[in-house]
Amino acid sequence: MNMQTTSRLTAAETALIEAFNNQFGELPGNGDVVAVRDRLLDDLKTSGLPTRRVEAWHYTDLKNLLRSVPPEKRDGSKELPPVVEGSDLLAVIQGQTSRASVKGLTVRQYAEDLVDGAAAGALEALGNDDAIGRINGSFVRDGYIIEIPEGAELESPLEIQFAHAGGQLHTRLPVMIGGSVKATIVERHQAVTGDAALVSAVSDVTIGDGAEVTWIILQQQGSDDTHLGQIRLDLGADVKLKLFVINAGGKLVRQELHIKASGEGSELVIRGVNLLGGDTHTDVTMVLGHNVPNTTSTEVFRNVVFDRARGVFQGMIRVAPDAQKTDAKMSCNTLLMSDDAEFSAKPELEIFADDVQCGHGATVADIDENHLYYLMARGIPKNKARAMLVNAFVAEIVEELDDESLVEALEGIISTWLEKHA
């Protein structure tokens, strides 16, 4: 049952409604967009934020975990150097874009589609449980619309950078990738100050037949930030997609992956690294639909949990009745580095075809004391030895990337995080 009874609104829910009322005259959009925004906010007023009674949010009680909503903040942020030197950069600074261009691509400001109403249909939530879609659709102001033409080969990575200095940030990123494209795209979410933020970000990506794409989601929010992220992916025929998700920040994080393998012969590789410390909560929830025959997917998530942090992985693989010859494998491996750390893993399979190979598994463990003793016996201090073992646990995930510069940059980010927490 995913029904919720009406209950008294929390302080955060009330603040969201008040924020909408205060911003209503400023939010871009024609009559069609306004109607969708009103409907989405009415859903929030009626049912509130999801609680543990909603199955999709059972391990992330958003109603109780989201305690406050920061006020708006229009400035204070700045553009950052790209993760990989020489990358093409599209920056969203404090939720606002600029008229930018990248050679060979079509780039527009999302606010334009809000103003003329073209974005109205895409603002609708994915379903009754789509709290991220409701919040984002109600408040979104801007983002980029990117079209990569058929046959294009991007010589450098494309970094789409969302930088902020606190406040409320709600952005959208529709990306249309043409057939036979070869591209590496970094979707980066970064806090530049310690001011608290509420961030919602929705990426809506379609990939044409025969494309080869690497998409990296790098989330490095501040220690007081709430990050509600969602990516919606639709894969054409013979697509090869590598999707990497790295969470290394944020007080409360929910990253959703909604993926449809809609074309025969598509190959999907998903890799995730979740680094959790302090008193934080990070939830990665994936719904992957194999909808046609002859598609493959492998998903591997590595999680490291320190202190009193709490982590969640929910992975659902759905194989449609017509999706014969599906090959899907999913695993979730976790290191608990503290007696107070928690991690909940919920891998699921729904299979409606009879000629498939599907499987899933999950492990939770501490560092092997024999490995730790081996390093310490050679003069390596305990803290450094622990950091080395943890780094090795997650590094092999990043090393699957083909770009050496990108591997080096991401390994540096992971190592820096571990040095602070190990």
N, C-alpha and C positions, 0 to 999 in steps of 0.2 A: 504494500500500500504506500503510495506516495502522496496521499492527501494530507494537508495540514489544516488544523482548525484555526480560526481567527483568534489571535491573542494580542495582548497589549503590546504596542510598539516599544522597542528598546530605544535607548538614547541615540544609538547610531542610526537606527531606522528613521527616527524622527528627524535627525540631522540631515539625512539624505533627502527626505521629503522637503524640508525647509530649504535646503540648498537648491533643489529643483525649482521651487517657487521663486527664490531670489534670482536665479539665473534665467528664468523662462524667457524673458524679453531679449536676452543676449544670445541664446543658443541658436545657431544657424539652422535654417530649414523653412521650407514652404509649408502650405497647409497639410500636404500628405505626410511630411515628416513630423510635423507637430502632432498630428493624430496618432501616429505610431508611438511617439514619445509619451503622450498622455496615457495610452493604453498600457505601455510597459510600466509606467509609474503606478498606475492603478493596481496592477498585479502586486506590486510591492506593498502598497497600502493595505490590500486585502489579505494577503498571505504572509507578508513579512519575509525576512531572509530565511533560508532553509535551516532546519534543525536536524538532529540525529534521526528524526522520524522519516526524513526523506532519504531513501536508500542510497542515492548517488552522493549524498552528503553525510552519510552515517558517521564517518570518522573525522569530519570537519564541520563542526556545529557552528556555521557562520553567524547565526543569530547571537550566540554567546561569545564567540571568539572576536568578532568585530565590535570593540568596545566604544570606539569614537570615530568621528569623521573630521579630518582637519579642515580649516577654512581654506578658501581659494587663495592662490598665490600666483601672480602673473609674471613675476620676474625672479632674478637671482640665479638662474641656471646659465650654462654655457656649453658650447660645443666642445667635445672631447676628441683627442687624437683617436683614429680608428684602432681597433684591436690589432689589425695587420697593416703595417706601413704600406702605403701605396694603394690601399683600397679606395674604391669610389664610395663617397659618403653622402647619404641623405639624412639630415638631422631634423629631429622633432624636439625643439627646445621648449621646455615648460608647456608641453601640449600643443605648441603652435609650429606649423611648417612655414617654409618660405618658398618662393618660386624658384625651384632648383631644377637642374637638368643633369642627366648622365648620358654620355654619348651612346647613341644606338638604342636608347630606351625612351618610351613615352612616360612622362611623369607629370601627374596633376595633383593639385591639392584636394583632399577629400571634402573640405568645406564647400567647394564648388558644387559637388553632387548633393550635398545637404541643402544648399540654397535653392537649387533648381528642382529638387525632389527626386532626382535619379536614384538616390540612396535609400529611399523609403522602404522598398521591399526587403533589402538586405538587413535592415535594422531589427527585423522580427526575431524573437528568441527562438532557439532550437526546439524548445519544449517547455513543459511545466517546471522542470527542474533547472532550467538554464538561468541561474541567478546572475552569472557574469554577463550573459547577453542582455538581460533586462537592465542591469545597471549601466552597461556601456551604451546600449541603445538610447537610454534616457538622457545621458549626459554628453555623449561624444560631440566634440567640436571640430576635430581636424584629424589629419593623417595624410598619407600619400596613397594615390592610386598609381600602380606601376604596371606597365605592359612591356613584356620582353618579346620581341617579334620572332616568328618562326625561324629556326636555323641559326639564331644568334649564339655566339660563343663569347662569354665574358672573360676577358683576359685577366682581370683582377677581381677579387671578391667585392661584392656590393654589401656595404654595411648600412643598415637602417637603424639609426641611433635615436633612442628615446631617453633624453637626459632631463633631469628635473632637480629642483631645489626644494621639494616639499609641496604640500597643498594637494589639490585634487587634479588628477590627470586622466583623461578619457580619450583614447585614440583608436583609430581604425586603420587597417592596412589591407586593402584588396590588391592582390597580385595575380596577374594573368600571364602565365609562362607558356609561350608557344611551343609547337612541336619541334623536336630535334634540338632544342636549346641545351647548351652546356653552361651551367652557372653555379657559383657558390655564393650564398646569401647569409649574412649574419644579422639576426634580429637581436639587438642589444638593448637591455633595459638597465639604466645606471642612475643611481642617486649621486649628486655632486656635493650635497651638504647633509647635515644630520637632522634637518627638519622633517617631521613626520609627513608621510604622503599616503594617499589612497589612489592607487593606480589600477585602471582597467584597460586592457589592451586586447583587441580582437584582430587576428590576421585571417583573411579569407583567401586561400590560395588554390588556383586551378592549374594543373600541369598537363600540357598537351602531349600527344603521342610521341614516343621515342625520345623524350627529353631525359637528360641526366643532370640531376640537381642535388646539391648538398645544401641543407638548410640548418642553421645553427641558432638556437635560442639561448642567449646568454643573459641570465638574470642576476644582477648585483645590486639589489635595492638596499636601502639603509636599515639600520637595526630597529627602527620604529615604524617601518613602512609596511603597508598592506599591498600585495601585488596579486591581482586577479587577471590571469592571462588565459587566452584561448586561441588556438590555431585550428582552422578548419581546412582540411586538405582533400582535394579530389584528384585522383590519379587517372590519367588516360592510359591507352594501350602501350605496352612495352616501355613504360616509364621506369627509370632507375632513380629512386629517391633515397638519400641518406639524411635522416633527421636526428640531430644531436640536441639534447636538452641539458643545460648546465644551470643548476640553481646554487648560488653561492651568496645568498643574502636574503634580507627581508625578515620581518617579524612574523607575518602571517602571509603565506603564499599558497595559492591554488593555481596550478597550471594544467589546463585541459587540452587534450589532443583528440580531435574528432577527425577521423580519417576514413575515406572511402576509396577502395580499390575498384574503380569503375571500368577499367580497361584490361582486356586479357594480356597476359604476359608481364604485368607490372611486378617490379621487385622493390620491396620496401625494407630498409634497414633502419631501426630505431635504437639509439643508444642514449642513455641518460646517466648523469652524475648529479647526485644530490648531497650537498655538504651542509650539515645542520649543526648548530651550536647554540649555546646560551639557552634562553627560554623561548625558542621559536617553534613554529608549526609550518611544515611544508607538505603539500599534498599534490601529487601528480596523478591525474586521472585520465585514462586513455580509453577510447572506444574506437575499435578498428573493424570496419566492415569489409570482408571479402565478398564482393557482390557478383563476380563473374568467374568463369573457370580459369585455371592455369595462372594463379597469382601466388606469390610467395612473400613471407614477411618473417623477420627475426627481430625480437625486442630484448635488449639486455639493459637492466638498470642496476647501477651500483650506488649504494647509499652509505654514508658515514655519519654517525650520530653521536655527538658529544653532549656533555653537561645534562641539562633537563629538556633537551629538544625532543620534539615529537615529529615523526614522519609518517607519510601515508603513500602507498602505491596501490591504485586500483587499475587493473588492466582487463578490459573486456575485448575478446576476439569473437566476432560474429561471422559465421560462414553461411551464406544464403543457400537455399535449395539448389540453385543453378550453379553454384560455385564449386563444381567438381575439380579434382586435382589441386586443391588448395594445400599449400605447405606453410604452416604457421607455427612458430616456436617463440615462447616468451619465458624470460627468467628475471628474477628480482633477488639480488644478493645484498645483504646488509651487514655492516660492522657496527655493533653497539659498543661505544667506547666509555660508557658510564653506566653504573647501576641504575641511575635515574632516567636514562634515555629510553625512548619508546619508538617502536616502528610497527606499523600495521600493514600487512601485505594481503591483497585480495585479487589474485589472478583468476580470471573466469573464461570459460569457453562456452559458446552457444553454437552448436553444429547442426545444420539442417541438410547437409549433403552426406553421401555415404562413401565417397571415394576421396578421402582427404588424409593428410598427415598433420596432426595438430598436437601440441603439448605445452605444458607450462610447469614452472616450479619456482620455489622461493626458499632462501636460506637466511638464517640470522645467526651470527656468531660474534665472538670477540677475537682479538688478534691471537694467533697461535703462540703460546708461551715458548715453545721450542725455537720458533723463528726469532722471537725477541731475545732469547738467551744467546742464540748464535751470534747476533750482531753485538750485544753487550759484551760478550766474551772477547770480542776483538776491539774493545776500547771505545765503542760508540755509546754515548750517554743514552739513558733510557728514553727520554723525551724525543731525542733525535731519531733513535731506532724505531720508535712507534710511528713517527712521522714518515720515515722512509717506507715502512711496510704499508701504511695507509696510502701513501702516494702511489706505490706500485699497484695497489688494489684498484685504483681508479684510472691510473695512467694508461693501462692497456686499452681502455675504452677510447680515450682521445686519440691514441696512436693509430686507430683505424681510419682516421682522416687521411686523405691523399696529399694535402698541402702541408709541407714541412713547416712553413712560416706560421700557418694556423695552429698546427700541433704545438709548436714552441710557445706561441702566445698563450694558448689555453692552458698548457701545462704550467706556465709561469703564474697564471691567475690561481690555479688550484694549489700550487705550492705555497704561494703567499697566504692564502686562506688557511691552509693547514698549519703553517708556522705560528699563526695567531691562536690556534685552538688546540693543537696536539699537545 
